[in-house]
Amino acid sequence: MHEYLRAVGFSEIKDKEQLNLLLQMTEDGYQSERTSGNRGGSDFSERKKEFAPGMGIMLCGEYDEKENYHRNYYFPYFQGKQEKLYDSVTVERHAEKESYAGVCDDLSLGVSIIFYVQNAADLLNEKRLNQLSNCTVILKFTGLSISGKVLLPVVKGMTEEENTDAVLQRTKLIQAARDGDEEAIENLTLEDMDTYSMISRRIANEDVFSIVSTYFMPYGVECDHYSILGEILECRQVENSLTEEKIYVLTVESHDLVFEVCINQKDLLGEPQVGRRFKGVIWLQGEMVFQP
């Protein structure tokens, strides 16, 4: 049973019988389907059923020679609206099934982001046509969470314009450092030392979350899981049409990366509001939009 089913409103599924009924309902009543050829020559299929706006269950399977559908695996999905352009995205197939992990470098974060590819059928079509390397890739990141808290905001030391300039300057330094610029490497090292000194000085009298306003870092041993802290830019509540469970959809900004997070109302501690902060663990998904 998938751990993140509860994030899209299925917290009461406790056994395989209930799960099979849900999956059969999705297979029989799917709302959209995408197909593509896979490595074995079969027709790979993604069947999707929405149970709340932008979220639901995705079934992945194959058609045999007699056009009979065989379900291989499933996962809960959440499609976001926040887009970001990336010049280079590496995609690798998982060993055990026809699913993919994507990797991209985000200079605003200063790290590589690893995510679960939502639209494998679109990816297979691009690879089959040998167009992937020639495409500009737009990514729509989303996070599914089963544990989160709402924190109060912190007083910002810089205006929004000053913060944007600082992020842009750091991004340029990181890019220069990757290209081998020794001065940029030295500047980044001195900046990190100043930050460490400031935190060491303030942590004696302040709570850590009044000093650290945002973070985005890997969590656990699974590459596409992250622990995040970010400001809530938008907040809305939706309802699962089958279970009637309430789900929060939060637009979060973490280290200049803006994306949407969905979390069951039962799993969120606190009342989310614009300006407050979300702290939690997410399973990062990404929809790849290929441009010619």
C-alpha positions as a Markdown table, in Angstrom:
| # | Residue | x | y | z |
|---|---|---|---|---|
| 1 | Met | 0.0 | 0.0 | 0.0 |
| 2 | His | 1.4 | 3.4 | -1.0 |
| 3 | Glu | 2.4 | 5.5 | 2.0 |
| 4 | Tyr | 1.3 | 8.8 | 0.3 |
| 5 | Leu | -2.3 | 7.7 | -0.5 |
| 6 | Arg | -3.5 | 9.7 | 2.5 |
| 7 | Ala | -2.0 | 12.9 | 1.1 |
| 8 | Val | -4.8 | 12.8 | -1.6 |
| 9 | Gly | -7.6 | 11.9 | 0.8 |
| 10 | Phe | -7.4 | 8.1 | 1.3 |
| 11 | Ser | -6.3 | 7.9 | 4.9 |
| 12 | Glu | -8.9 | 5.2 | 5.8 |
| 13 | Ile | -7.7 | 2.5 | 3.5 |
| 14 | Lys | -6.3 | -0.1 | 5.8 |
| 15 | Asp | -6.1 | -3.4 | 3.9 |
| 16 | Lys | -5.6 | -4.9 | 0.4 |
| 17 | Glu | -9.3 | -5.5 | -0.2 |
| 18 | Gln | -10.1 | -1.8 | 0.2 |
| 19 | Leu | -7.1 | -0.9 | -1.9 |
| 20 | Asn | -8.1 | -3.3 | -4.7 |
| 21 | Leu | -11.6 | -1.9 | -4.8 |
| 22 | Leu | -10.1 | 1.6 | -5.2 |
| 23 | Leu | -7.7 | 0.5 | -7.9 |
| 24 | Gln | -10.4 | -1.4 | -9.8 |
| 25 | Met | -12.7 | 1.7 | -9.6 |
| 26 | Thr | -9.8 | 3.7 | -11.1 |
| 27 | Glu | -9.1 | 1.2 | -13.8 |
| 28 | Asp | -12.8 | 1.0 | -14.9 |
| 29 | Gly | -13.7 | 4.6 | -14.5 |
| 30 | Tyr | -10.5 | 6.4 | -15.5 |
| 31 | Gln | -10.9 | 9.9 | -17.0 |
| 32 | Ser | -7.9 | 10.1 | -19.2 |
| 33 | Glu | -5.3 | 7.8 | -20.7 |
| 34 | Arg | -1.9 | 8.2 | -22.3 |
| 35 | Thr | -0.1 | 5.5 | -24.2 |
| 36 | Ser | 3.4 | 5.0 | -25.5 |
| 37 | Gly | 5.7 | 2.2 | -26.6 |
| 38 | Asn | 8.2 | 0.9 | -24.0 |
| 39 | Arg | 11.5 | -0.9 | -24.2 |
| 40 | Gly | 9.8 | -4.3 | -24.5 |
| 41 | Gly | 7.8 | -3.2 | -27.5 |
| 42 | Ser | 4.5 | -3.2 | -25.6 |
| 43 | Asp | 2.0 | -0.3 | -25.4 |
| 44 | Phe | 2.7 | 1.4 | -22.0 |
| 45 | Ser | -0.5 | 3.0 | -20.6 |
| 46 | Glu | -1.1 | 5.6 | -17.9 |
| 47 | Arg | -4.7 | 5.7 | -16.7 |
| 48 | Lys | -5.7 | 8.6 | -14.5 |
| 49 | Lys | -8.7 | 9.3 | -12.3 |
| 50 | Glu | -9.1 | 12.5 | -10.4 |
| 51 | Phe | -10.7 | 12.5 | -7.0 |
| 52 | Ala | -10.1 | 16.2 | -6.1 |
| 53 | Pro | -9.0 | 19.1 | -8.4 |
| 54 | Gly | -5.5 | 18.2 | -9.7 |
| 55 | Met | -5.0 | 15.0 | -7.7 |
| 56 | Gly | -6.0 | 11.4 | -7.6 |
| 57 | Ile | -4.7 | 8.0 | -8.6 |
| 58 | Met | -2.5 | 7.1 | -11.6 |
| 59 | Leu | -2.4 | 3.5 | -12.9 |
| 60 | Cys | 0.5 | 2.3 | -15.1 |
| 61 | Gly | 0.2 | -0.8 | -17.1 |
| 62 | Glu | 0.6 | -2.5 | -20.5 |
| 63 | Tyr | -1.6 | -3.8 | -23.3 |
| 64 | Asp | -0.9 | -7.3 | -24.5 |
| 65 | Glu | -1.1 | -8.6 | -28.1 |
| 66 | Lys | -4.9 | -9.0 | -27.7 |
| 67 | Glu | -5.3 | -5.4 | -26.5 |
| 68 | Asn | -6.1 | -6.6 | -22.9 |
| 69 | Tyr | -5.0 | -4.1 | -20.2 |
| 70 | His | -2.7 | -5.4 | -17.4 |
| 71 | Arg | -2.1 | -3.1 | -14.4 |
| 72 | Asn | 1.5 | -3.1 | -13.2 |
| 73 | Tyr | 1.6 | -0.4 | -10.5 |
| 74 | Tyr | 0.0 | 2.7 | -9.2 |
| 75 | Phe | 0.8 | 5.9 | -7.4 |
| 76 | Pro | -1.1 | 8.9 | -6.0 |
| 77 | Tyr | -0.4 | 12.1 | -8.0 |
| 78 | Phe | -0.8 | 15.8 | -7.6 |
| 79 | Gln | -0.5 | 18.1 | -10.6 |
| 80 | Gly | 0.6 | 21.7 | -9.9 |
| 81 | Lys | 0.5 | 24.9 | -11.9 |
| 82 | Gln | 3.9 | 26.5 | -10.9 |
| 83 | Glu | 6.3 | 26.3 | -13.9 |
| 84 | Lys | 10.0 | 26.7 | -14.0 |
| 85 | Leu | 12.3 | 26.4 | -17.0 |
| 86 | Tyr | 15.4 | 24.1 | -17.0 |
| 87 | Asp | 18.0 | 23.8 | -19.7 |
| 88 | Ser | 19.2 | 20.3 | -18.8 |
| 89 | Val | 17.3 | 17.5 | -17.1 |
| 90 | Thr | 18.7 | 14.0 | -16.7 |
| 91 | Val | 16.2 | 11.1 | -16.6 |
| 92 | Glu | 16.9 | 7.6 | -15.4 |
| 93 | Arg | 14.6 | 4.6 | -15.4 |
| 94 | His | 14.0 | 2.8 | -12.1 |
| 95 | Ala | 15.3 | -0.8 | -12.1 |
| 96 | Glu | 12.2 | -2.6 | -11.2 |
| 97 | Lys | 9.5 | -1.0 | -13.3 |
| 98 | Glu | 8.7 | 1.4 | -16.1 |
| 99 | Ser | 9.0 | 4.6 | -14.0 |
| 100 | Tyr | 11.5 | 7.3 | -14.0 |
| 101 | Ala | 13.5 | 9.7 | -11.8 |
| 102 | Gly | 14.5 | 13.1 | -13.0 |
| 103 | Val | 17.5 | 15.1 | -12.0 |
| 104 | Cys | 18.1 | 18.8 | -12.6 |
| 105 | Asp | 20.4 | 21.5 | -11.2 |
| 106 | Asp | 18.8 | 24.4 | -9.5 |
| 107 | Leu | 21.3 | 27.2 | -8.9 |
| 108 | Ser | 19.0 | 29.1 | -6.6 |
| 109 | Leu | 19.1 | 26.1 | -4.2 |
| 110 | Gly | 22.7 | 25.3 | -5.0 |
| 111 | Val | 21.9 | 21.5 | -5.2 |
| 112 | Ser | 20.6 | 19.0 | -7.7 |
| 113 | Ile | 16.9 | 18.2 | -7.4 |
| 114 | Ile | 15.8 | 14.6 | -7.8 |
| 115 | Phe | 12.1 | 14.0 | -8.5 |
| 116 | Tyr | 9.6 | 11.3 | -9.5 |
| 117 | Val | 8.4 | 11.8 | -13.1 |
| 118 | Gln | 4.6 | 11.9 | -13.3 |
| 119 | Asn | 4.2 | 11.7 | -17.0 |
| 120 | Ala | 6.3 | 8.7 | -18.1 |
| 121 | Ala | 4.2 | 8.1 | -21.2 |
| 122 | Asp | 5.1 | 11.6 | -22.5 |
| 123 | Leu | 8.7 | 11.0 | -21.7 |
| 124 | Leu | 8.7 | 7.7 | -23.6 |
| 125 | Asn | 7.3 | 9.4 | -26.6 |
| 126 | Glu | 10.0 | 12.0 | -26.5 |
| 127 | Lys | 12.7 | 9.4 | -26.2 |
| 128 | Arg | 11.3 | 7.3 | -28.9 |
| 129 | Leu | 11.4 | 10.3 | -31.3 |
| 130 | Asn | 14.9 | 11.1 | -30.1 |
| 131 | Gln | 13.9 | 14.7 | -29.3 |
| 132 | Leu | 14.6 | 14.8 | -25.6 |
| 133 | Ser | 18.0 | 16.3 | -25.9 |
| 134 | Asn | 16.7 | 19.1 | -28.2 |
| 135 | Cys | 13.9 | 20.2 | -26.0 |
| 136 | Thr | 13.5 | 23.0 | -23.6 |
| 137 | Val | 12.0 | 21.4 | -20.5 |
| 138 | Ile | 9.5 | 23.1 | -18.3 |
| 139 | Leu | 9.0 | 21.4 | -14.9 |
| 140 | Lys | 5.9 | 21.6 | -12.7 |
| 141 | Phe | 7.0 | 20.5 | -9.2 |
| 142 | Thr | 4.6 | 19.3 | -6.6 |
| 143 | Gly | 5.0 | 17.8 | -3.2 |
| 144 | Leu | 2.9 | 15.2 | -1.4 |
| 145 | Ser | 3.2 | 15.3 | 2.4 |
| 146 | Ile | 1.9 | 13.1 | 5.2 |
| 147 | Ser | 3.4 | 15.1 | 8.0 |
| 148 | Gly | 3.6 | 18.9 | 8.4 |
| 149 | Lys | 3.4 | 21.8 | 10.7 |
| 150 | Val | 2.5 | 25.5 | 10.4 |
| 151 | Leu | 5.1 | 27.9 | 11.8 |
| 152 | Leu | 4.7 | 31.6 | 12.5 |
| 153 | Pro | 6.5 | 34.0 | 10.1 |
| 154 | Val | 9.8 | 35.7 | 10.9 |
| 155 | Val | 10.7 | 39.3 | 10.5 |
| 156 | Lys | 12.5 | 39.8 | 7.2 |
| 157 | Gly | 15.8 | 41.7 | 7.3 |
| 158 | Met | 15.6 | 42.6 | 3.6 |
| 159 | Thr | 12.9 | 43.9 | 1.3 |
| 160 | Glu | 11.6 | 41.6 | -1.4 |
| 161 | Glu | 13.6 | 43.4 | -4.0 |
| 162 | Glu | 16.8 | 43.2 | -2.0 |
| 163 | Asn | 16.2 | 39.5 | -1.4 |
| 164 | Thr | 15.7 | 38.9 | -5.1 |
| 165 | Asp | 19.0 | 40.7 | -5.9 |
| 166 | Ala | 20.8 | 38.6 | -3.2 |
| 167 | Val | 19.4 | 35.3 | -4.7 |
| 168 | Leu | 20.4 | 36.4 | -8.2 |
| 169 | Gln | 23.9 | 37.3 | -7.0 |
| 170 | Arg | 24.4 | 34.0 | -5.2 |
| 171 | Thr | 23.1 | 32.1 | -8.3 |
| 172 | Lys | 25.7 | 33.9 | -10.5 |
| 173 | Leu | 28.4 | 33.0 | -7.9 |
| 174 | Ile | 27.4 | 29.4 | -7.9 |
| 175 | Gln | 27.5 | 29.2 | -11.7 |
| 176 | Ala | 30.9 | 30.9 | -11.8 |
| 177 | Ala | 32.2 | 28.5 | -9.1 |
| 178 | Arg | 31.0 | 25.5 | -11.2 |
| 179 | Asp | 32.9 | 26.9 | -14.1 |
| 180 | Gly | 36.1 | 27.0 | -12.1 |
| 181 | Asp | 36.2 | 30.7 | -11.1 |
| 182 | Glu | 38.5 | 30.7 | -8.0 |
| 183 | Glu | 37.3 | 34.1 | -6.8 |
| 184 | Ala | 33.7 | 33.0 | -6.9 |
| 185 | Ile | 34.6 | 29.9 | -4.9 |
| 186 | Glu | 36.4 | 32.1 | -2.3 |
| 187 | Asn | 33.5 | 34.5 | -2.1 |
| 188 | Leu | 31.0 | 31.6 | -1.5 |
| 189 | Thr | 33.3 | 30.1 | 1.2 |
| 190 | Leu | 33.6 | 33.4 | 3.0 |
| 191 | Glu | 29.8 | 33.9 | 2.8 |
| 192 | Asp | 29.2 | 30.4 | 4.3 |
| 193 | Met | 31.7 | 31.2 | 7.1 |
| 194 | Asp | 29.9 | 34.5 | 7.9 |
| 195 | Thr | 26.6 | 32.6 | 7.9 |
| 196 | Tyr | 27.9 | 30.0 | 10.3 |
| 197 | Ser | 29.4 | 32.6 | 12.6 |
| 198 | Met | 26.1 | 34.5 | 12.7 |
| 199 | Ile | 24.1 | 31.3 | 13.5 |
| 200 | Ser | 26.6 | 30.3 | 16.2 |
| 201 | Arg | 26.2 | 33.7 | 17.8 |
| 202 | Arg | 22.4 | 33.9 | 17.7 |
| 203 | Ile | 21.6 | 30.3 | 18.5 |
| 204 | Ala | 22.5 | 30.8 | 22.2 |
| 205 | Asn | 19.6 | 33.1 | 22.7 |
| 206 | Glu | 17.1 | 32.4 | 19.9 |
| 207 | Asp | 15.1 | 29.5 | 18.5 |
| 208 | Val | 16.6 | 27.9 | 15.4 |
| 209 | Phe | 13.5 | 28.6 | 13.3 |
| 210 | Ser | 13.6 | 32.3 | 14.1 |
| 211 | Ile | 17.1 | 32.3 | 12.5 |
| 212 | Val | 16.5 | 29.9 | 9.6 |
| 213 | Ser | 13.6 | 31.2 | 7.6 |
| 214 | Thr | 13.6 | 28.6 | 4.9 |
| 215 | Tyr | 15.4 | 25.4 | 3.8 |
| 216 | Phe | 15.2 | 22.6 | 1.2 |
| 217 | Met | 17.2 | 19.5 | 1.9 |
| 218 | Pro | 17.2 | 15.7 | 1.2 |
| 219 | Tyr | 15.4 | 13.5 | 3.8 |
| 220 | Gly | 16.1 | 9.9 | 4.5 |
| 221 | Val | 17.5 | 7.4 | 2.0 |
| 222 | Glu | 14.9 | 7.9 | -0.8 |
| 223 | Cys | 16.3 | 10.4 | -3.3 |
| 224 | Asp | 13.1 | 12.2 | -4.1 |
| 225 | His | 12.1 | 12.9 | -0.4 |
| 226 | Tyr | 12.9 | 16.3 | 1.0 |
| 227 | Ser | 12.5 | 18.1 | 4.3 |
| 228 | Ile | 11.4 | 21.7 | 3.6 |
| 229 | Leu | 10.6 | 24.9 | 5.3 |
| 230 | Gly | 9.0 | 27.7 | 3.2 |
| 231 | Glu | 6.7 | 30.6 | 3.2 |
| 232 | Ile | 3.0 | 30.0 | 2.3 |
| 233 | Leu | 2.1 | 32.2 | -0.6 |
| 234 | Glu | -1.4 | 30.8 | -1.2 |
| 235 | Cys | -3.6 | 28.4 | 0.6 |
| 236 | Arg | -6.8 | 26.6 | -0.4 |
| 237 | Gln | -8.8 | 23.6 | 0.7 |
| 238 | Val | -10.3 | 20.9 | -1.5 |
| 239 | Glu | -12.3 | 17.8 | -0.8 |
| 240 | Asn | -11.8 | 14.2 | -2.0 |
| 241 | Ser | -15.0 | 13.4 | -3.9 |
| 242 | Leu | -15.1 | 9.7 | -2.8 |
| 243 | Thr | -14.0 | 9.9 | 0.9 |
| 244 | Glu | -15.0 | 13.6 | 1.6 |
| 245 | Glu | -11.7 | 14.1 | 3.4 |
| 246 | Lys | -10.3 | 17.7 | 3.4 |
| 247 | Ile | -7.0 | 18.4 | 1.8 |
| 248 | Tyr | -4.9 | 21.6 | 2.0 |
| 249 | Val | -3.2 | 22.8 | -1.1 |
| 250 | Leu | -0.4 | 25.2 | -0.2 |
| 251 | Thr | 1.8 | 27.2 | -2.6 |
| 252 | Val | 5.2 | 27.3 | -0.9 |
| 253 | Glu | 8.3 | 29.3 | -1.6 |
| 254 | Ser | 11.5 | 27.6 | -0.4 |
| 255 | His | 14.8 | 29.1 | -1.4 |
| 256 | Asp | 13.3 | 30.9 | -4.4 |
| 257 | Leu | 11.7 | 27.6 | -5.6 |
| 258 | Val | 7.9 | 28.0 | -5.8 |
| 259 | Phe | 5.8 | 24.8 | -5.9 |
| 260 | Glu | 2.6 | 23.4 | -4.5 |
| 261 | Val | 2.2 | 20.9 | -1.6 |
| 262 | Cys | -0.9 | 18.9 | -0.8 |
| 263 | Ile | -1.4 | 17.5 | 2.7 |
| 264 | Asn | -4.4 | 15.8 | 4.4 |
| 265 | Gln | -6.0 | 18.1 | 7.0 |
| 266 | Lys | -5.5 | 15.3 | 9.5 |
| 267 | Asp | -1.7 | 15.4 | 9.0 |
| 268 | Leu | -1.2 | 19.2 | 9.3 |
| 269 | Leu | -0.6 | 20.7 | 12.7 |
| 270 | Gly | -1.7 | 24.3 | 12.8 |
| 271 | Glu | -3.8 | 26.6 | 10.7 |
| 272 | Pro | -2.2 | 27.5 | 7.4 |
| 273 | Gln | -2.4 | 31.2 | 6.3 |
| 274 | Val | -0.6 | 33.3 | 3.8 |
| 275 | Gly | 2.6 | 34.6 | 5.3 |
| 276 | Arg | 3.0 | 31.8 | 7.7 |
| 277 | Arg | 5.5 | 29.0 | 7.0 |
| 278 | Phe | 5.1 | 25.3 | 6.2 |
| 279 | Lys | 7.5 | 22.8 | 7.7 |
| 280 | Gly | 7.3 | 19.1 | 6.6 |
| 281 | Val | 8.6 | 16.2 | 4.6 |
| 282 | Ile | 7.5 | 15.9 | 1.0 |
| 283 | Trp | 7.6 | 13.3 | -1.8 |
| 284 | Leu | 8.7 | 15.5 | -4.8 |
| 285 | Gln | 6.9 | 14.8 | -8.1 |
| 286 | Gly | 7.5 | 16.6 | -11.4 |
| 287 | Glu | 5.6 | 16.9 | -14.6 |
| 288 | Met | 7.8 | 17.4 | -17.6 |
| 289 | Val | 6.5 | 19.7 | -20.4 |
| 290 | Phe | 8.5 | 19.4 | -23.6 |
| 291 | Gln | 8.8 | 22.3 | -25.9 |
| 292 | Pro | 10.1 | 22.0 | -29.5 |
